[in-house]
Amino acid sequence: MQAAPTDPEVSQSEPSGLGIQFWSLIVATFLAFLGIGTVLPGMALHVRHDLGGSDRTVGFVIGTFSVIALGSRFISGPLADRKGRKIAFLTGLVACGCAGLAYFLPLGIFGMYLGRGMRGFGEACLYTGAAAWAVESAGVERSGRALGFVSTGIWGGFSAGPVIGQWLGTFERAAALQVIAAIAAFAFLWRVPEHYVPHPWPGKRMWIPGHLIPSGLAVGFVNIHYPVMTGFLILHMARTGGPGPLAFSAWAVMVLVTRFFLGGLPDRLPASLTYYVGLASMAAGLAILAFIPGPTVSVAATILIGFGFAFPWSSVAATVLKRTDSHQRGSTVGVLSAFVDMFVGSGSFTAGMLADRFGYNAAFMLALAGIGGAAIVGFKVFQSPPVNTGSAPAGLRG
């Protein structure tokens, strides 16, 4: 059921447009992920050398985030729907600030687990709150553009954060900046007004509504490529003689630039078109990386992948959110994000085994297979009629 023009919770009280409120959300998102990104470069070295952990411990510490984030998606969505987008966002910022503080506690390795777990919960809450709030602030008809700008804030923070973390020189200083950034974002967001009115429906909530499964699978399959690119691109190009750091930067910058300037295309063009154009671009780039070695060609391939990756999430999420009542949008974002977490985690494990046994090309073939899976389930996403939730929201029935 379309909620944009008729939903009384939004139409009478929520100002729509890319105004001060909207850009305040993007700035707060950027600050939060800037802080999160500062600790990433030094975390493995800190665990391995300063705390005396093993390589296995490094993997477990880093993996703790994905496990906690996955479970937290099913908490952050209901929180945003029942208590408000702002509450969810602020809760996430508090948790991310506490994650930075946990790294200072004299708890050794356990402090790292605690920090990563708090970050997983915090990131789940702040992204769910930011995405749902931004869509409603911009107007649901601009969902694709709003989500594109939210992603720009995230990728901008993740791009600048590691650079600043390296410049700071120590893990402790980077952790302190994570705390400061979370406090700054909290203070910045505190005065931003929210007009969302929670729905009073008291019924039980379905953890994963059936109509969201195709959409979740679509964005999940697309994101199998993410651990492949972050974990094996530089190693693969070192073996083939390509400029790994340059190629990785080209991929990340292309995602950032495309989502900023072209993030609104799923609102102006058929979302199915932008979705499949994105998949085609990603498939071409992954195939080139897997089968056509060479420095220039490889960089061009990562640019194709980055360009394509900018579209599937916003195409699917915008389509689903336009069919969803406002009091379900937080839960919807949470469910879709949970699928991403699940596929990124399982994809990382699978890609590692394949690369170890068959070489790095096999990891890129796994990512390519994920694009094929996304292409198949995508037909269901864009051909499905809008969900008629009736008086009892589908996502809340039990």
Secondary structure as UniProt FT lines:
FT   TURN            4..6
FT   HELIX           8..11
FT   TURN            12..13
FT   HELIX           20..38
FT   HELIX           40..45
FT   HELIX           46..50
FT   HELIX           55..83
FT   HELIX           85..102
FT   TURN            103..104
FT   HELIX           109..138
FT   HELIX           140..142
FT   HELIX           143..168
FT   HELIX           171..190
FT   HELIX           210..212
FT   HELIX           213..222
FT   TURN            223..224
FT   HELIX           225..240
FT   HELIX           244..262
FT   TURN            263..264
FT   HELIX           265..268
FT   HELIX           271..291
FT   HELIX           295..309
FT   HELIX           312..322
FT   HELIX           326..328
FT   HELIX           329..358
FT   HELIX           360..383
FT   TURN            390..391
FT   HELIX           394..396
//
